[in-house]
Amino acid sequence: MSIVRSRIEQKEASTKSQALTGKVVIVSGASSGIGAVTAQELARRGAQVVLAARRVSELEAQVSAITAAGHLAVAIPTDVTDAAQVTRLVEQTLDMFGRVDVLVNNAGIAWSKPFEKLSMEQIAQIANVNLLGTLLLTRAVLPGMLERQSGSIICVASVAGHMPVDPLYSATKFGLRGFSLSLRRELAGRGVSVSVVSPGFVRTAMSRNFRIPMPGPEIVARTIADLILKPRREVIIPGYYHAIIGIEHLFPWLGDLAVRSARPRIETKK
């Protein structure tokens, strides 16, 4: 029985590893963290991945690592808050691959400082990267997906979109969830799926000042890959955050205490 089970598991693993073969995927915010690991995961599963981000050297390093492993990936440096650059990203992807099958809206930043100490430029930057960038990218790829009646849009939000933890960051993530869930309803029956991934604390540069146990970005990357094949409305990960969100909604004063005790006072940026 163990031999049969082992062969079945090997066959399932092999099938899963190539389940996205031929899919053309754009991943924003792909120079590090969740975006970089997601690009690696999707490429490993057979997708043709276009990595987009502002940091050119980091982006090219990620592409080099993926191609060295025998997979297909290209880098297109892009500021997702710039409509012209977003248009160029999609046009270049279409020139190379002919279509966009999947869009992973992952680009995001945060500043860990009180709202009143943020400059006007920082406020605009966070709002534009976390929310406007998703709107622009989604708008750019959507007509082609609707014309083919096929496509998948996955937005990386946050548990902070369920629980208010930071005035500006939570505002953008609440907004991102609202946009994604509303778009999902608007596109129902038209062949294009929209899903939201809402991670809690994940081990990335953005969370390095939090002294709590947390999983690596691989948990998010695997979830995104699975959502392409089996779309769902929203996935909250790790799963224990369902209970945390429920408690916060029932007893918001506990959330007040937790946020005050956990918030670092060191400025961070992804």
Buried (B, 14 or more C-beta within 10 A) or exposed (E): EEEEEEEEEEEEEEEBEEBBEEBBBBBBBBBBBBBBBBBBBBBBBBBBBBBBBBBEEBBBBBBEBBEEEEBBBBBBBBBBBBBEBBBBBBEBBBEEBEBBBBBBBBBBBBBBBEEEEBEEEBBEBBBBBBBBBBBBBBEBBBEBBBEEEBBBBBBBBBBBBBBBBBEBBBBBBBBBBBBBBEBBEEBEEEEBBBBBBBBBBBBBEBBEEBEEEBBEBBBBBBBBBBBBEEBEEBBBBBEEBBEBBEBBEEEEEEBEEBBEEEBEEEEBEB
